[in-house]
Amino acid sequence: MKIAAAALLVSGFLSTTYAAIVQTCPSPGICYSLSIPDSTSRSGTGDIFFQLTAPTSLEYVALGQGSGMAGSNMFVMYTSSNGDNVTVSPRLGTGYDMPLYDTSTNIEVLEGSGVSDGIMTANVRCSNCDTWSGGSMDFSSSSAEWIFAVKAGSSMNSGDLDANIGIHDGASSFMFDLAQARGGSADVNPFASTTDGMPVVVSGSDTASSSSSSSSTGNTILLAHGALASLAFVGLFPVGGIVIRVANFTGLIWVHAALQILGVVTYIAAFGLGVYMATQMKMLSAAHPIIGIVLLVIVVVQPMAGWLHHRLFKKYSHRTLWSYVHLWNGRAAIVLGMVNGGLGFALASVSRGTVIAYSVVTGMVGVVYIAAIVMGEVRRRQRAVPDGEKSQRRDDTSGSEENMPRTEHNAPRNSSSRLGWR
Ligand SMILES: *[C@@H]1O[C@H](CO)[C@@H](O)[C@H](O)[C@H]1NC(C)=O
């Protein structure tokens, strides 16, 4: 009994002395936190503290009070004019138009804010966030609805509180558990590293869009997504495209087909993880996921186009429309996939080293891939020269995507039709 009483006393003491922070991280690296001092929690009005953190690969992130953009009391964070700190612009949501700077909101950007290691951080105190033109929030209640929005893009580097901001790529509403955010003094910045006492971080419960507790899972998913998609577009697809042009052995076409089908399966897995993350972040309108969808369509059509090309080539001994669909679909997919990997890195907060490693490997694979295409086409043209035709019988199929053992059926009638060289 004594221990229980002591525990009760200590927990009561803790809850009034130390700040508590609730946090929601809709995506790895993007987090929104809230802390409500005891005095504010008791009266329902007064100072509150909140924090926004996001990678500088985003143009801005915004946190807002309310259930939707219309009538929301919003705080938009972007890099300051010289890029080494952040600008926090209070704005009033109007619906679908750009939210405009609201001069009546009293906020202060606090110590600990800034840009470091590619992460923007804003620690903010708001002294009149309980009401605004368009709404109100009772800080003594147990939970409240908030919204967030993000936009990918280069740093704004603007100190202008009224700066033009483009439409967000993703936005969502979520619940902040205000009861869990309760504690501490209104005089102490709970986000400063030198707070007396450790703030308690609680993940935002009832979050419509994932929570901080899953951020390590989120990182694993992000890592798996990037690794699988890179394996498909920087590994399997180009390697399959290279071997079909440079190698020459019986059954090569099946090695090519197997590599590419493995690539399609790998990409579908990466795509599934990507869709999961994009829906969590409500970021389906950004360029990266849209290109990802286009790529899915291309890579799913590609085996069918390849099969038709193969059948028709065997039948007519020259390239058909499907041959060109297959060739250019494949080339476009590989280039687009490599570029989309870069766009994905811009969305996620990955290290500079990862970006450099990806760029170097992708660049090297790209060079070998293009060289293989050029080599394959040059060989086709050489074979189209009738003189060397007979003496080079053995070489006829090498470096050709039509590489397959020849049969009576597809034996050449004349050189131009055999090689499909127009
Ligand atoms: C950013 O600005 C805030 C508010 O003026 C300040 O407290 C903070 O120290 C600044 N951060 C850096 C890194 O200069």
The ligand as a MOL file (V3000), in Angstrom:
LIG
                    3D

  0  0  0     0  0            999 V3000
M  V30 BEGIN CTAB
M  V30 COUNTS 14 14 0 0 0
M  V30 BEGIN ATOM
M  V30 1 C 16.3840 29.8070 -35.4210 0
M  V30 2 O 15.5610 30.8590 -34.9930 0
M  V30 3 C 15.0840 30.7400 -33.6590 0
M  V30 4 C 14.1640 31.8930 -33.4080 0
M  V30 5 O 14.7080 33.1120 -33.7340 0
M  V30 6 C 16.2740 30.7230 -32.6970 0
M  V30 7 O 15.8410 30.5850 -31.3820 0
M  V30 8 C 17.1800 29.5770 -33.0810 0
M  V30 9 O 18.3210 29.5630 -32.2620 0
M  V30 10 C 17.6010 29.6980 -34.5300 0
M  V30 11 N 18.3510 28.5240 -34.8870 0
M  V30 12 C 19.5980 28.6080 -35.3890 0
M  V30 13 C 20.2290 27.3080 -35.7530 0
M  V30 14 O 20.1680 29.6590 -35.5750 0
M  V30 END ATOM
M  V30 BEGIN BOND
M  V30 1 1 1 2
M  V30 2 1 1 10
M  V30 3 1 2 3
M  V30 4 1 3 4
M  V30 5 1 3 6
M  V30 6 1 4 5
M  V30 7 1 6 7
M  V30 8 1 6 8
M  V30 9 1 8 9
M  V30 10 1 8 10
M  V30 11 1 10 11
M  V30 12 1 11 12
M  V30 13 1 12 13
M  V30 14 2 12 14
M  V30 END BOND
M  V30 END CTAB
M  END
